[in-house]
Amino acid sequence: MIYFIIAGIVFMGLGGGLFYGRSRSLGKALDIKYYETSKVKELVETYQSIRQELGVGNYSGTIVELSGVGHSDSPLIAEFSRRPSLYYETSVVREYEVTEQQRDKDGNYRTVTSRRSETVSNNSQYIPFYLDDNSGAKIMVDMKGAKKDLVQSHNRFSPEPPQGFSLNFGSGGSKTIGYRYQEKIIPADVRLYVLGELSDRSGELSVVKPSEKDKYFIVSTKSEEEIVKSAESAALWQKIGAIASILVGVGLVVAAFFQ
């Protein structure tokens, strides 16, 4: 009986978490729909007209939505693909087999080999860049803390470990099969969607992470329409999952009292 009740509570908790996730997804979609895409030149001109009055470093708080090409004169070179990038993240995943003895319900032992994986290396790098929307001006974007939509730039499996990489995994029936090298990037000189806060705290007018916690900061290789569609789709599936989880949870709790 107690196991049914515990399982029911877990499922209902999962449902509550999914409902919270749904509200976040819908909030993201509504936030993006709310803001009109601004022109960089207009933002820069407005800032310049009040900069002296405010003093450099005191301008912030305005949330803006922009679309343009992200460029840097000194882009990053992505670790695996070697592509010019504004941001990249890489991982190396070790895939291996483990052979072990397992005991069945009759008390008999059998040898079982299972395939497993573990991440042995992670790395990410980013640089500030300028966004150009062809309006006649550019603006810096510092993507620290941004929610990023990336493109897959490398996915390779190799039996060879990373150069200079050495770990002693011991014996114990563990056998390394190989390593999967993965990389995702924001390429340089592609069109990006940016939603964030205008600020000159760094001494230059930039788009940065909003100071208000409930405001979104997005740097995406997707278009505005694609981001909204993805968020609304996620909200729908989270709603379905939440309702199903709560129904299962209630059913388990009710069933417990008929045991």
Secondary structure, 3 states (H helix, E strand, C coil): CHHHHHHHHHHHHHHHHHHHHHHHHHHHHHHHHHCCECCHHHHHHHHHHHHHHHCCCCCEEEEEEEEEEEECCCCEECCCCCCEEEEEEEEEEEEEEEEEEEECCCCCEEEEEEEEEEEEEEEEEECCEEEECCCCCEEEECCCCCEEECEEEEEEEECCCCCCCCCCCCCCCEEEEEEEEEEEEEECCCEEEEEEEEECCCCCCEEECCCCCCCCCEEECCCHHHHHHHHHHHHHHHHHHHHHHHHHHHHHHHHHCCC
